Amino acid sequence: MSVTLDGDKSGSVPVRARRSTGIPPGRVTHRLSGRMRRLFRGPRPEAVPALVGTACSVIGLIDIAAGVFPRFRHSRMHTLAEVLPGALGPFAAALSLSAGVLLLLLAHGLKRHKRRAWRAAVVLLPVGAVGQFTYRHSLAGVVLSLVLLTLVVRHRREFAALPDPRSRWKALANFVLMGAGSIGLGLIIVSAHPHRTLGDPSLTDRLEHVLYGLFGLEGPVDYSGSVDWTVGASLGALGLLTALTTVYLAFRPEHPAARLTEDDEQRLRALLALHGRRDSLGHFALRRDKGVVFSPSGKAAVCYRVVSGVMLASGDPIGDVEAWPGAIERFMDEAKAHSWTPAVMGCGETGGEVWTRETGLDALELGDEAVVDVPDFSLHGRAMRNVRQMVKRIERAGYETRVRRVRDLSDGELRRIRLAADDWRGTDTERGFSMALGRIGDPADGDSVIATAHKPGEDATGPYGDLKAVLHFVPWGPDGMSLDLMRRDRSADPGMNELLIVAALHEAPALGVVRVSLNFAMFRSALARGERLGAGPVLRGWRGLLVFLSRWFQIESLYRFNAKFQPRWEPRYVVFRHSGDLPRIGFAAMQAEGFVTMSLPRPLRRLGRGGLPRPCAHATGATPDHEVRTA
């Protein structure tokens, strides 16, 4: 006898059967129907660009393979080839190959919601499908292309991002990369028909055939049948594609990166005059290679630079804290309009709280800024013994120091300091973005402070006289200053930086300065905790990795240098959207700071300027980017 549930009058469903599912049949049917509806409805709109970009890469590879490798002679649709004109097959192979290459180039732009990439994909997907069908007589690739085309057209509103900053240097980069890719792909094309090759051509012969073919000429490799036409058409298409894309990039209108205008700079200086003491990095917002967005009220601003698709802000917003949300909202709108990845490097605790509250972004401690309170600084005591001894030794060697405002230096002396700082730079690449101003002695920066070291007994007939080291500080409100750069003559005695920092701190009261911001130490807390007694294995391992990386990046050395002056440590944060964005943000930050250089070699840069030397920036007081605060 079967036992039924309460309320079940039929008596036909046993209790054991009901318990085996745990879910009423009606609810199971409802869930299945919901899944079916989601399946037919397709992916979520916000996930479409990433899906389309990946699918475009796959279809691009299929189109390339369809155009490169021989078609199957026993295809069921091969009879179609017998009624087509003889030149149509090679033309279709070249068409499929070209469409595949372009789809691969467009995949990244589609992932970033770019409107122009969408327009090109709408044209190339059917073109590639036609090329595949005509040459390969296969429906699989055609169906995939048309399905993706339907998805792209249906979700066209997801592809509305504006273009990135661009210059004509991309034309030269395209020519080099596309040329190399065309040669590599051409070798595959030439070698893909071994049974139709007459003789046994060497690698040199094949490479020569590719180079001739890219220019539309016949090479030394011979083929039987119509393969010769197919290979020639494919190589010619690659050469034409390289030429056309290079010409397009060279002659399209430039879309330069945002730069500070004179009006922007004046508005920022007005905000800094009112609120500059809030953030030691505020004055670095006046770098002229940054863009800026202002709040609707004009009482706050966020300065940024776009690097590799990352919209990188630095420090806290400028201006009134109550107006920060308006400037942050404008920043996020600009990032969304161009599909840039938003990020902030080196903001303070207050700035990090406002950024995360207003945008939903996350924050991660990046390191600590060393700040010395001038009234509390003294060379006395055991903790300052090493600095004290070094300073005394250098002073006994005959060195003298001078600490002055920029406005108090003559034009000739400023010019000599600029030339020396540029010549003493430790690398060929100018470094700095978030904590470097990028210029010395500009008339608009008259409140900046320059500390110099001299050795009067030396031969003063050189280009820099008796000048041996330079420190440059920018204003931090009316009563503070922030270290910009440190440069010294490599032949000078060690300890020049310590000497000048101590001299600047001793002279600070006469300049009305009560606090001085020194270098920024990345991962300072991890280094400090990892060397303490009782530190765990994870912390010791993390510190060991940082020490190892210090061989290439000044991580431990900056921490040690800062710690000599017994500063107080102010934490700085990186603000980001997703943890998966951190590698990209880190790479963009390294590019912005000058640790990773993506520019062309110097001879090519000079060639791009028509062989003319670079205009000397020292004459106007605007020097190239300087190293970010480094010891």
N, C-alpha and C positions, 0 to 999 in steps of 0.2 A: 504494500500500500504506500502510495506517495503522499508526503506531507506538504501542504501548500503554505505560502506566506499569508499573513493576515491581509484580508482584502482581496485575495486572488480567488475568484469564484470558479475558475475553470478547473482547478485541480490538476492541470496538465504539466506544470513545470515544477520539478522537484526542488527542494531547498538546496541540495548539494549542487545542482546545476547552476542555480542563481549565485551561490557563493564562489563558484569557480571563476566567474568574470569579475565580480565586485562592482560592476558598473551597469546600470539599467540599459537594456538594448536601445532605447530611444536616444540616450545620451551618446552611446557608441556611434550610432548612425549620424547623429548631429556632428560629432567630432570628425568623422570621416568625410562628411560633406563639406565641413569647414576647410579641411586640408585640401580637398579637391578644388575648392574655390580659390584658395591661396595659390595652388599650383597653376591654375589657368590665369589667375590675375598677374602672375609673374613676380619678379623681385621687387623689393621696396624701392621707391624712386631714388632715395639717397644712396643706395648701393649700386645703382645702374652704372655710373661712370667707371667705377673700378672694374665691374664685370665686363663692360664694353671694351675697356682698354686691354684687359687680358685676352678677351675673345678676339680682338683685332690683331693682337700679336700672333695668336694661333692661326687665324685665317691668313695673315700675311705670310707666315711660314709655309702654309699649304699652297698659297698662290706661287711663292718662289719655287717650291718643290715641283709644282705642276709645270712651271715654265722651264725648269732646268733639266729634269730627268726625262728620258725617252718615254713616249706614250706606249701603251700596250697595243700591240697589233691585233690581238684577238678579242678586242672589246666588242660587245654586242652592238655598240653604236658606231663601230668603225666604218660601216657602210656609208655613214654620213660624210666621212672624209673624202670618199671617192667623187662626190658631186660638188665639193667645194673647190674654189680656185686654188691653184698650186701655192701661191704666195700667202694664202690666208692662214695656213697652219703656222708657219714661222712668225707671222705678224701676231697671231694669237698668243704664241709662247712668249714673245717679247712683251705683249700687253699684260699677261698674267704676272710675269716677272716684275715689271715696273710697278704694278698695283701692289704687289706684295711688299716690295721695298718701302714704298710710301706709307703703307699701312703700319709697318713696323715703326717708322719714324713718327707716326701720329699717335701711337698707342699711349705714350706718356701724357701728351696733351689731352687726350680723351679722359684719362684718369683724373686730370686736374680740371675737368669741366670746361675746357676751352672751346669757345664758340667756333673759332676758325678751324680747329681740328675736326669738329663735328661736321661742318660744311664740306670739308675735303673728304671725310669718311663716307658721307652720303653719296658722293660721286664715285669714289674708288671701289666701294663694295660691289655695286653692279658691274663695274668695268672689269674687276677681277673675276667675277662670276662668268661673264661672257668669255673672257680669255680662257678660263679653265674649261668651259663647256666646248668651246670651239676646238681647242688643241687636244685636250685629254679625253673628251667625250664622256665625262663622268659627272654624275648628278650629285654626289655626296658633297663636294666642295661648294657647288652652286647652291644647294639647299642651306648649308651652314651660312653662307654669305647673305642669302636673302632673309633668313631668320634673324640674323644680327641686324640687317638693315631695317627690318620691321621694328625691332626693339629700339634702335637708335632713333627712328622717326617718331615712335610713340612717346618716347621720353625726351623729346627735343628741348623741353624747358629746363632740364637738368644741366644743359650745356650752354651756359650764359656767361662764363667768366671772360673778363677782358684780357687783352694781351699783357705779357710781361714786358719790362723794360728791355730794349734791344738796341744793338748798334750794328754797324756794317762789319765789325770784326767777325761776326758769325758766318759771313760769307766765306772768308778765308778758312775758318775752322771746318765749315761744311765741305769745302773743296778738298781739304786734306783727308778728312774722315771718309767722305763718300768715295774719293778716289781710291783710298786704300781698300775700302769695302768692295768696290767694283772690281778691283784687280783680284782680290781673294775669291769673290763669287765667280768671276770670269774664269779662273783656273778650274773651278768645279765644273762649270759649263763645258769647257773645252775637254775635260777628262771624263765627262759623263757618258760618252758614246764610244767605248773602247772597240766595239765590234764593227763600227762604221768608220774607224780611223784607218787611213791608208799609211802603212809603214809603222814605225815605232818612234814617234817624236820624243825628244828629250824634254826635260823640264824647261830648259832655256827656250826651246822652240815653242812650247806651249805658252810661256810667259810672253814671248815676242808676239805670238798670235793674239793674245789677250790685249796687249798694248795697241797693236794695229787695229784690232776689232773695235776698241773703245772709240777710235776716231773714224770708224766706218770703212776701214781698209782691209784688204785680204792679207792673211798671215801665212806662215809657212806650213801650217797643218792642213792636210787635205782629208775630206770625208767623202763617202759614197752616198749617192741618192740625194734626198732633200735635206739631210742633216746639215750640210754646209750652209744652206740658207737659214736654218733654224739657229745655228750657233752664231752666224753673222748678225742676224736680226737681234738676238738676245744681247750680244756684246754691244752692238750699236745703241740699243735701248738704254743700257747701263751708262754708256758714255754720254748720251743725250740727257739722261736724267741727272747726272752729276753736273753737267753744264747748265741746265735749266734751273735747277735748285740754287746753284751758286749765283747765277745772274739775278734770280728773283730776290735772294737775300741781300745782294749787293745794291740793288736799285730800289728796293722797297723803302718807304719813308721810315726814318729812324724814330724810335719811341724811347727817348733817353730816360734814364733813371731820375727820380725826383731829386731836386737839389734845393737848398735853401736860397730863396730870393732875398734881395735886400729888404723888402718889406717883412718877410718872414723873420729875418734875423733881428730887425728892429723890434718886432713884437715879442720875440723870445727874450731879448735883452730887457725889455720892460717888465716881463714876468719875472725874470731872474732878479731884477732890482727889488722887487717886492717880496719874493718867496725863495730867493737863491740860497739862503742859509739852511733850507730844509734838507737838501741832498748834496753831498760832496761831488756828485757826478753831473750836477746841473749844467755847469759851464761847458762840458763836453758835448752837450746838445747843439752847440753852435758850430760843430763841424759842418763845413759847407758841402760835403758829399752825402748829407742826410736829407731825407724828406721830412715833412712835418704835417700833422693834422691837428687842428684846433677844435676845442669844444664849441658848441653853438654860441656860448656867451663870450668866447674869446679869452676866458680867464684861465685856461689850462691848455696844454698841448702835449702831444706825444711825438717824439722824433724817432725815425726808423731808417733802415736801409733794407732793400730787397736783395737777397743773395740766394741763388739756386732755388728759387721758389719759396723761400722763407722770409716773411716780413718780420725783421729783427729789430725790436726796440731795445733801448739800453737805459738802465737806471729807472728812477721813478718818473712819472709824468711831471712836467714843469707847470708851476702855477698854484692856484688855490686848490687845496685838497677837496673842497666841496664841489669844485668843477671838474675834478678828475674823471668821474663816471662819464660825463659828456664827451671828453676827449677819447677815452677808452672805447666808447661806443662807436665813434667815428673811425677809430683805428680798426676795430673788428669789422665794420661795414666795408672798409677799403680792402681788407684781407679777403672777405667773402666775395666781393665784386671781381677780384682777380684770381680767386681760388689759391691764395697764398696761405702758407702755414704760419699762423701767428705765434710769436714767441717773444719773451722778454729776457734779456741777460742782465744780471747784476742789479736787480731792483732791491730796495731795502725792505724791512719788515712791514712798514706801513703800506708801501707800494704793493707788495705781494698780497697783503690782505685785501686791498681794494681791487686788484686785478682778479683774484680768485672769486671774490664776492660778486663782482659785476659781470663776469664772463663765464663762470663755471670752469675755468681752467685750473690746473693743478700747479703746485709750486714745490720745488726741491732746493734744499740748501746747496749752494754752489761753492761757497768759501767764506772768507772773512776779510774785511777791510781793516787795515791797521790805522788807528787814529790816535795821535799824540796830543794830549791837552798841555798846552804850552806852560801854564802856571805850575803844573806838577812835574815838568821835565827837569832833570838834573843829571849831571855826569857823576855825582858823588854816589858812593855806595858800591857794594861788592857786585851787584847785578850789572852795573855799567862799567866794570873794570876793563873789559876787552875794548869797548868803544873808546873809553878815556885814554887808554894806552896807545891805541892806534892814532887817535887825533893828535896826541902830544908828539908822537914820533914824526908824523907828517909835518907838523908845525916846525919842529926842530930842523927838518930838512929844507926849510926856507919857503914853504908854500904860504900864500896869502889868500884870503877869501873876501869876496864882495857880494853883498846881497842888496839888490835894488829893484824898484818897480821898473817895468818896461818903459814907462813914459819918461823916466829919468836918464835913460841911456841915449847916447847920440846915434844917429843913423849909421855912421861908420862902424861903431862898436856892435850894433845890432846885426849889421851885415856880416861882420866877422864871426859873430857867435852862430848865426844861422849856417854859414858855410862850414864851420868847424863841426857843429852838431850833425850835419848831413854827412860829412866826411868820416866821422867817427862811428857812424851807425854800424852795428855789428854784422848786419846781413845786407844782401842786395835788395831785399824786399822791405818796403816801408811797412811798419806794423802799427796797429792801433785802430780802435773803433769805439768801444764803450768807455774807455778810460784814457783816451788820448785826443788832443785837440787837433793835431795835424799841422800846426803852424807855430812860428815863433816871431814875436815882435810886430804883429799886426797893430796898426794904430788904434783899432777898435778895442784891442785887448791891453790897454795901457795899465790896468790894475794888476795884470799878471806880474809875477815876481821871478827874477832870474838870479840864481846864485852861481858865481863863477870862481874857479880856483886858478891862481896865477903863481908862477915861479919867476920872480924878477931877475934872478941871477942867470937864467937861461938866455941863449941867443934869441933875441926878439926880432930877428930879420925874417923869420918864416911867415907863411901866409896868415897865421893866427897869433903872431907875437908870442907873448909869454902865457897865453891861455892854455890851460891843461884839462879842465873839466867844466861841465855845464849842467845845472839843474834848472828845470822850468816848472813853475807852479802857476796854476790858474786860480782865479778867485772862487771862494766858497762862501758866498754871501759877503757881508761887509766886514766880518771879523774872522775869516778862515781862509785857508788856501789848500789846494789839492795838487799833489805831485803829478806832473804830466810826463816828463821824460828825464832820463839821466844818461849823459854821454860823457866819455872821458877819452883823452889821448891814450892810446895803447902803450905808449912809452912812459907814461907817468907812473909814479909809485902807486902800489895798491892802497886802497882805502880812500880814494878821492870821493866816492859817494858818501861814505860815513862822515868825512870831513865837512862836506857841503850841507848835509842834512843837519848836523849839529850846528853849523854856522847859521843856517836858516832858522832853526829853533831858537837860538840865542838872540837873533835879530828880530824875531817875530813881534815881541812887545813894542818895539819902536815902529813897526809897520801897522800896529793895531790888530794883530792876528793873535787869537787865543786858542785855536785848534788847527792842526795840520793833518791832512789825510795822506798817508804814505801808500805803499804798494798794496795790491789785492793779492791775497794768498788763497789759491784754490785748495779745497779740501783740507783747510788748516786744522779743523777740529779732529779729523781722522788721523792726521799726522801727530797731533799732540796727544790724543788718547792712546794711539797705538804704541807709543814709546813709554807709556807709564807702566809702573810695576803692577803686575796682575792683569794686564790686558789679555783678552781671550784670543784663541787661535784665529778666529775670523777677522778680528780687528787688526791683529798682527799681520795677517796675510794681505789685507787691504792696504795697510801702510807699506808693506814690502812691494806691492805692485806700484804704488805711487812713487816710491823711491826709485824703482826701476825705470818708470816713465820719465823721471826727472833727468835722465840722461839726454833726452831730446827736448823736454819742456821744463821750464823753470817753475817747478812745483815746490820741491823741498827747499831749494836755494832761496826762493822768495820768502818762504815762511821763516827760515833761519835769519835772513837779513832783517825782516820786519821785527822779529822778536828781540833783536839787540836793543831796540829803543823802548822796550817795556810799554807798548801801546795798549789801548783797550781795543777789543775786537768787535766789530760791527758785522753781523751776518748779512750776506747777500744771497739772492735767490735767482733761480731760473724758473720762468713760468711757461708752461706748455699745455697743449691740448690733450694729447694722448701720450702714453709712455712709448708707444711705437714711433712717435715723432722725434724722440730724443736723439737717436743717431743722426738723423737728417739735420736737426737743429745744431747739434754739436759740430757737424761738418761745415754748416753754413757759418757758424760763429768762428771757426778756425780760419775760414776764408776771409771773413770780415776783418779779423785781427791780423791777417797776413801770415799765419803759420802754414796755410796751404794756398799755393798760388796756382790759379787757373789761367793766367794771362799767357799771351804768346811770348816766344823768346824775344829778347831785346832786338836782334837784327830784323826780325819780322815787324816788330812795333815801329822801328825806325823806317822800314820800307813802307809801312802803312801811312807814315807821315810824309812820304815822298822823299825820304832820305835826309830830311832836315833835322837838326838837333832839337831837343825838347826846349820850349821856352823856359827861361830861367825864372823860377817862381820867387827867388829871393829878392828880385828887384821890387816886387810888390808886397813882400812880407808874407806871402802865402807859400809855405814849404810843403813838400809831399808829406804823406802820413808818416808819423814817427812811431817808434816802437812803443807798444803799450807798456806802461810802468814796469820797468825791468831793472834789476840790479846787475 
